[in-house]
Amino acid sequence: MLPPARVCPKGGRRVRHPRRRIVDEVFDVVRTGCAWRQLPKDFAPWPTVYW
């Protein structure tokens, strides 16, 4: 469902958090109805998931 990653000539920066994990966290918030700040600590930081 995610589009392929764009590859720029310089290579871009490293990914800190895998995109699949961020999508899973968004689905978790939608499914459980919890607040963004109440995501478990082993997830990516909530502002990253929110944006």
PyMOL Python script that loads the backbone (N, CA, C, O; Angstrom):
from pymol import cmd

cmd.read_pdbstr("""\
ATOM      1  N   MET A   1       0.816  -1.195   0.000  1.00  0.00           N
ATOM      2  CA  MET A   1       0.000   0.000   0.000  1.00  0.00           C
ATOM      3  C   MET A   1       0.864   1.265   0.000  1.00  0.00           C
ATOM      4  O   MET A   1       0.404   2.315  -0.450  1.00  0.00           O
ATOM      5  N   LEU A   2       2.083   1.190   0.485  1.00  0.00           N
ATOM      6  CA  LEU A   2       2.951   2.359   0.494  1.00  0.00           C
ATOM      7  C   LEU A   2       3.640   2.500  -0.860  1.00  0.00           C
ATOM      8  O   LEU A   2       4.019   1.495  -1.462  1.00  0.00           O
ATOM      9  N   PRO A   3       3.811   3.729  -1.350  1.00  0.00           N
ATOM     10  CA  PRO A   3       4.504   3.907  -2.619  1.00  0.00           C
ATOM     11  C   PRO A   3       5.986   3.571  -2.462  1.00  0.00           C
ATOM     12  O   PRO A   3       6.513   3.611  -1.350  1.00  0.00           O
ATOM     13  N   PRO A   4       6.663   3.241  -3.564  1.00  0.00           N
ATOM     14  CA  PRO A   4       8.090   2.938  -3.454  1.00  0.00           C
ATOM     15  C   PRO A   4       8.869   4.168  -3.013  1.00  0.00           C
ATOM     16  O   PRO A   4       8.497   5.299  -3.325  1.00  0.00           O
ATOM     17  N   ALA A   5       9.932   3.940  -2.299  1.00  0.00           N
ATOM     18  CA  ALA A   5      10.750   5.035  -1.791  1.00  0.00           C
ATOM     19  C   ALA A   5      11.441   5.757  -2.943  1.00  0.00           C
ATOM     20  O   ALA A   5      11.918   5.128  -3.888  1.00  0.00           O
ATOM     21  N   ARG A   6      11.489   7.081  -2.853  1.00  0.00           N
ATOM     22  CA  ARG A   6      12.192   7.862  -3.863  1.00  0.00           C
ATOM     23  C   ARG A   6      13.682   7.815  -3.544  1.00  0.00           C
ATOM     24  O   ARG A   6      14.093   7.960  -2.393  1.00  0.00           O
ATOM     25  N   VAL A   7      14.455   7.615  -4.556  1.00  0.00           N
ATOM     26  CA  VAL A   7      15.905   7.576  -4.368  1.00  0.00           C
ATOM     27  C   VAL A   7      16.490   8.793  -5.067  1.00  0.00           C
ATOM     28  O   VAL A   7      16.403   8.921  -6.288  1.00  0.00           O
ATOM     29  N   CYS A   8      17.080   9.677  -4.291  1.00  0.00           N
ATOM     30  CA  CYS A   8      17.692  10.851  -4.891  1.00  0.00           C
ATOM     31  C   CYS A   8      19.161  10.541  -5.194  1.00  0.00           C
ATOM     32  O   CYS A   8      19.721   9.599  -4.633  1.00  0.00           O
ATOM     33  N   PRO A   9      19.777  11.312  -6.062  1.00  0.00           N
ATOM     34  CA  PRO A   9      21.159  11.024  -6.456  1.00  0.00           C
ATOM     35  C   PRO A   9      22.141  10.980  -5.285  1.00  0.00           C
ATOM     36  O   PRO A   9      23.124  10.241  -5.328  1.00  0.00           O
ATOM     37  N   LYS A  10      21.881  11.759  -4.254  1.00  0.00           N
ATOM     38  CA  LYS A  10      22.794  11.803  -3.113  1.00  0.00           C
ATOM     39  C   LYS A  10      22.498  10.707  -2.098  1.00  0.00           C
ATOM     40  O   LYS A  10      23.278  10.514  -1.165  1.00  0.00           O
ATOM     41  N   GLY A  11      21.410   9.997  -2.254  1.00  0.00           N
ATOM     42  CA  GLY A  11      21.100   8.894  -1.359  1.00  0.00           C
ATOM     43  C   GLY A  11      20.150   9.217  -0.232  1.00  0.00           C
ATOM     44  O   GLY A  11      19.513   8.305   0.294  1.00  0.00           O
ATOM     45  N   GLY A  12      20.022  10.468   0.167  1.00  0.00           N
ATOM     46  CA  GLY A  12      19.105  10.832   1.242  1.00  0.00           C
ATOM     47  C   GLY A  12      19.645  10.458   2.612  1.00  0.00           C
ATOM     48  O   GLY A  12      20.760   9.950   2.738  1.00  0.00           O
ATOM     49  N   ARG A  13      18.854  10.710   3.617  1.00  0.00           N
ATOM     50  CA  ARG A  13      19.284  10.404   4.977  1.00  0.00           C
ATOM     51  C   ARG A  13      18.786   9.033   5.403  1.00  0.00           C
ATOM     52  O   ARG A  13      17.895   8.460   4.776  1.00  0.00           O
ATOM     53  N   ARG A  14      19.361   8.522   6.456  1.00  0.00           N
ATOM     54  CA  ARG A  14      18.966   7.210   6.976  1.00  0.00           C
ATOM     55  C   ARG A  14      17.611   7.312   7.658  1.00  0.00           C
ATOM     56  O   ARG A  14      17.262   8.348   8.225  1.00  0.00           O
ATOM     57  N   VAL A  15      16.871   6.248   7.598  1.00  0.00           N
ATOM     58  CA  VAL A  15      15.558   6.186   8.236  1.00  0.00           C
ATOM     59  C   VAL A  15      15.760   5.800   9.697  1.00  0.00           C
ATOM     60  O   VAL A  15      16.410   4.799   9.998  1.00  0.00           O
ATOM     61  N   ARG A  16      15.200   6.600  10.600  1.00  0.00           N
ATOM     62  CA  ARG A  16      15.330   6.292  12.031  1.00  0.00           C
ATOM     63  C   ARG A  16      14.345   5.227  12.469  1.00  0.00           C
ATOM     64  O   ARG A  16      14.678   4.349  13.265  1.00  0.00           O
ATOM     65  N   HIS A  17      13.137   5.308  11.949  1.00  0.00           N
ATOM     66  CA  HIS A  17      12.083   4.380  12.332  1.00  0.00           C
ATOM     67  C   HIS A  17      11.517   3.755  11.059  1.00  0.00           C
ATOM     68  O   HIS A  17      11.188   4.477  10.118  1.00  0.00           O
ATOM     69  N   PRO A  18      11.400   2.440  11.010  1.00  0.00           N
ATOM     70  CA  PRO A  18      10.849   1.794   9.815  1.00  0.00           C
ATOM     71  C   PRO A  18       9.423   2.274   9.540  1.00  0.00           C
ATOM     72  O   PRO A  18       8.609   2.390  10.456  1.00  0.00           O
ATOM     73  N   ARG A  19       9.138   2.547   8.291  1.00  0.00           N
ATOM     74  CA  ARG A  19       7.811   3.061   7.931  1.00  0.00           C
ATOM     75  C   ARG A  19       6.703   2.066   8.262  1.00  0.00           C
ATOM     76  O   ARG A  19       5.603   2.462   8.650  1.00  0.00           O
ATOM     77  N   ARG A  20       6.988   0.793   8.109  1.00  0.00           N
ATOM     78  CA  ARG A  20       5.969  -0.217   8.413  1.00  0.00           C
ATOM     79  C   ARG A  20       5.568  -0.139   9.882  1.00  0.00           C
ATOM     80  O   ARG A  20       4.391  -0.276  10.216  1.00  0.00           O
ATOM     81  N   ARG A  21       6.530   0.077  10.745  1.00  0.00           N
ATOM     82  CA  ARG A  21       6.238   0.169  12.183  1.00  0.00           C
ATOM     83  C   ARG A  21       5.388   1.402  12.491  1.00  0.00           C
ATOM     84  O   ARG A  21       4.491   1.348  13.333  1.00  0.00           O
ATOM     85  N   ILE A  22       5.673   2.509  11.810  1.00  0.00           N
ATOM     86  CA  ILE A  22       4.895   3.728  12.020  1.00  0.00           C
ATOM     87  C   ILE A  22       3.456   3.520  11.565  1.00  0.00           C
ATOM     88  O   ILE A  22       2.524   3.958  12.239  1.00  0.00           O
ATOM     89  N   VAL A  23       3.266   2.848  10.415  1.00  0.00           N
ATOM     90  CA  VAL A  23       1.914   2.568   9.936  1.00  0.00           C
ATOM     91  C   VAL A  23       1.182   1.669  10.929  1.00  0.00           C
ATOM     92  O   VAL A  23      -0.001   1.877  11.198  1.00  0.00           O
ATOM     93  N   ASP A  24       1.875   0.674  11.473  1.00  0.00           N
ATOM     94  CA  ASP A  24       1.255  -0.196  12.482  1.00  0.00           C
ATOM     95  C   ASP A  24       0.823   0.599  13.707  1.00  0.00           C
ATOM     96  O   ASP A  24      -0.224   0.319  14.291  1.00  0.00           O
ATOM     97  N   GLU A  25       1.615   1.578  14.097  1.00  0.00           N
ATOM     98  CA  GLU A  25       1.272   2.391  15.261  1.00  0.00           C
ATOM     99  C   GLU A  25       0.061   3.267  14.985  1.00  0.00           C
ATOM    100  O   GLU A  25      -0.775   3.458  15.869  1.00  0.00           O
ATOM    101  N   VAL A  26      -0.048   3.804  13.769  1.00  0.00           N
ATOM    102  CA  VAL A  26      -1.226   4.597  13.411  1.00  0.00           C
ATOM    103  C   VAL A  26      -2.462   3.710  13.475  1.00  0.00           C
ATOM    104  O   VAL A  26      -3.491   4.121  14.011  1.00  0.00           O
ATOM    105  N   PHE A  27      -2.369   2.495  12.934  1.00  0.00           N
ATOM    106  CA  PHE A  27      -3.507   1.574  13.001  1.00  0.00           C
ATOM    107  C   PHE A  27      -3.858   1.237  14.445  1.00  0.00           C
ATOM    108  O   PHE A  27      -5.032   1.068  14.774  1.00  0.00           O
ATOM    109  N   ASP A  28      -2.855   1.137  15.306  1.00  0.00           N
ATOM    110  CA  ASP A  28      -3.105   0.841  16.716  1.00  0.00           C
ATOM    111  C   ASP A  28      -3.890   1.969  17.373  1.00  0.00           C
ATOM    112  O   ASP A  28      -4.814   1.714  18.144  1.00  0.00           O
ATOM    113  N   VAL A  29      -3.529   3.215  17.072  1.00  0.00           N
ATOM    114  CA  VAL A  29      -4.252   4.357  17.640  1.00  0.00           C
ATOM    115  C   VAL A  29      -5.690   4.367  17.135  1.00  0.00           C
ATOM    116  O   VAL A  29      -6.619   4.614  17.904  1.00  0.00           O
ATOM    117  N   VAL A  30      -5.872   4.099  15.853  1.00  0.00           N
ATOM    118  CA  VAL A  30      -7.222   4.099  15.286  1.00  0.00           C
ATOM    119  C   VAL A  30      -8.059   2.963  15.884  1.00  0.00           C
ATOM    120  O   VAL A  30      -9.233   3.151  16.204  1.00  0.00           O
ATOM    121  N   ARG A  31      -7.445   1.784  16.032  1.00  0.00           N
ATOM    122  CA  ARG A  31      -8.182   0.623  16.526  1.00  0.00           C
ATOM    123  C   ARG A  31      -8.564   0.771  18.001  1.00  0.00           C
ATOM    124  O   ARG A  31      -9.696   0.471  18.378  1.00  0.00           O
ATOM    125  N   THR A  32      -7.623   1.234  18.840  1.00  0.00           N
ATOM    126  CA  THR A  32      -7.884   1.287  20.271  1.00  0.00           C
ATOM    127  C   THR A  32      -8.512   2.596  20.724  1.00  0.00           C
ATOM    128  O   THR A  32      -9.155   2.647  21.772  1.00  0.00           O
ATOM    129  N   GLY A  33      -8.329   3.653  19.944  1.00  0.00           N
ATOM    130  CA  GLY A  33      -8.882   4.939  20.328  1.00  0.00           C
ATOM    131  C   GLY A  33      -8.081   5.646  21.397  1.00  0.00           C
ATOM    132  O   GLY A  33      -8.579   6.583  22.020  1.00  0.00           O
ATOM    133  N   CYS A  34      -6.843   5.217  21.628  1.00  0.00           N
ATOM    134  CA  CYS A  34      -6.024   5.869  22.657  1.00  0.00           C
ATOM    135  C   CYS A  34      -5.459   7.189  22.111  1.00  0.00           C
ATOM    136  O   CYS A  34      -5.462   7.431  20.904  1.00  0.00           O
ATOM    137  N   ALA A  35      -4.988   8.010  23.002  1.00  0.00           N
ATOM    138  CA  ALA A  35      -4.371   9.269  22.603  1.00  0.00           C
ATOM    139  C   ALA A  35      -2.969   9.005  22.060  1.00  0.00           C
ATOM    140  O   ALA A  35      -2.340   8.005  22.404  1.00  0.00           O
ATOM    141  N   TRP A  36      -2.481   9.916  21.203  1.00  0.00           N
ATOM    142  CA  TRP A  36      -1.151   9.749  20.614  1.00  0.00           C
ATOM    143  C   TRP A  36      -0.080   9.642  21.694  1.00  0.00           C
ATOM    144  O   TRP A  36       0.859   8.854  21.574  1.00  0.00           O
ATOM    145  N   ARG A  37      -0.226  10.431  22.738  1.00  0.00           N
ATOM    146  CA  ARG A  37       0.797  10.440  23.791  1.00  0.00           C
ATOM    147  C   ARG A  37       0.777   9.186  24.645  1.00  0.00           C
ATOM    148  O   ARG A  37       1.702   8.963  25.426  1.00  0.00           O
ATOM    149  N   GLN A  38      -0.251   8.362  24.517  1.00  0.00           N
ATOM    150  CA  GLN A  38      -0.347   7.146  25.313  1.00  0.00           C
ATOM    151  C   GLN A  38       0.189   5.919  24.577  1.00  0.00           C
ATOM    152  O   GLN A  38      -0.021   4.792  25.025  1.00  0.00           O
ATOM    153  N   LEU A  39       0.872   6.123  23.466  1.00  0.00           N
ATOM    154  CA  LEU A  39       1.477   4.987  22.777  1.00  0.00           C
ATOM    155  C   LEU A  39       2.547   4.372  23.665  1.00  0.00           C
ATOM    156  O   LEU A  39       3.222   5.098  24.395  1.00  0.00           O
ATOM    157  N   PRO A  40       2.718   3.073  23.627  1.00  0.00           N
ATOM    158  CA  PRO A  40       3.746   2.435  24.447  1.00  0.00           C
ATOM    159  C   PRO A  40       5.138   2.985  24.138  1.00  0.00           C
ATOM    160  O   PRO A  40       5.395   3.459  23.031  1.00  0.00           O
ATOM    161  N   LYS A  41       6.012   2.919  25.102  1.00  0.00           N
ATOM    162  CA  LYS A  41       7.360   3.486  24.959  1.00  0.00           C
ATOM    163  C   LYS A  41       8.225   2.748  23.943  1.00  0.00           C
ATOM    164  O   LYS A  41       9.199   3.315  23.449  1.00  0.00           O
ATOM    165  N   ASP A  42       7.893   1.487  23.614  1.00  0.00           N
ATOM    166  CA  ASP A  42       8.712   0.762  22.641  1.00  0.00           C
ATOM    167  C   ASP A  42       8.353   1.142  21.203  1.00  0.00           C
ATOM    168  O   ASP A  42       9.008   0.678  20.270  1.00  0.00           O
ATOM    169  N   PHE A  43       7.335   1.970  21.006  1.00  0.00           N
ATOM    170  CA  PHE A  43       7.004   2.480  19.681  1.00  0.00           C
ATOM    171  C   PHE A  43       7.883   3.683  19.374  1.00  0.00           C
ATOM    172  O   PHE A  43       8.640   4.151  20.225  1.00  0.00           O
ATOM    173  N   ALA A  44       7.771   4.171  18.157  1.00  0.00           N
ATOM    174  CA  ALA A  44       8.472   5.418  17.788  1.00  0.00           C
ATOM    175  C   ALA A  44       7.885   6.564  18.612  1.00  0.00           C
ATOM    176  O   ALA A  44       6.772   6.441  19.123  1.00  0.00           O
ATOM    177  N   PRO A  45       8.610   7.670  18.749  1.00  0.00           N
ATOM    178  CA  PRO A  45       8.062   8.803  19.498  1.00  0.00           C
ATOM    179  C   PRO A  45       6.722   9.259  18.902  1.00  0.00           C
ATOM    180  O   PRO A  45       6.549   9.249  17.683  1.00  0.00           O
ATOM    181  N   TRP A  46       5.796   9.649  19.747  1.00  0.00           N
ATOM    182  CA  TRP A  46       4.448   9.969  19.278  1.00  0.00           C
ATOM    183  C   TRP A  46       4.429  11.088  18.254  1.00  0.00           C
ATOM    184  O   TRP A  46       3.613  11.014  17.335  1.00  0.00           O
ATOM    185  N   PRO A  47       5.278  12.143  18.336  1.00  0.00           N
ATOM    186  CA  PRO A  47       5.218  13.165  17.283  1.00  0.00           C
ATOM    187  C   PRO A  47       5.592  12.607  15.898  1.00  0.00           C
ATOM    188  O   PRO A  47       5.050  13.040  14.881  1.00  0.00           O
ATOM    189  N   THR A  48       6.510  11.657  15.872  1.00  0.00           N
ATOM    190  CA  THR A  48       6.894  11.025  14.601  1.00  0.00           C
ATOM    191  C   THR A  48       5.709  10.281  14.019  1.00  0.00           C
ATOM    192  O   THR A  48       5.431  10.395  12.825  1.00  0.00           O
ATOM    193  N   VAL A  49       5.026   9.539  14.826  1.00  0.00           N
ATOM    194  CA  VAL A  49       3.869   8.767  14.357  1.00  0.00           C
ATOM    195  C   VAL A  49       2.744   9.706  13.952  1.00  0.00           C
ATOM    196  O   VAL A  49       2.060   9.465  12.957  1.00  0.00           O
ATOM    197  N   TYR A  50       2.551  10.764  14.711  1.00  0.00           N
ATOM    198  CA  TYR A  50       1.470  11.710  14.425  1.00  0.00           C
ATOM    199  C   TYR A  50       1.678  12.381  13.072  1.00  0.00           C
ATOM    200  O   TYR A  50       0.750  12.447  12.267  1.00  0.00           O
ATOM    201  N   TRP A  51       2.878  12.877  12.815  1.00  0.00           N
ATOM    202  CA  TRP A  51       3.144  13.570  11.543  1.00  0.00           C
ATOM    203  C   TRP A  51       3.338  12.587  10.439  1.00  0.00           C
ATOM    204  O   TRP A  51       3.572  12.980   9.296  1.00  0.00           O
TER     205      TRP A  51
END
""", "prot")
cmd.dss("prot")
cmd.show_as("cartoon", "prot")
cmd.util.cbc("prot")
cmd.orient("prot")
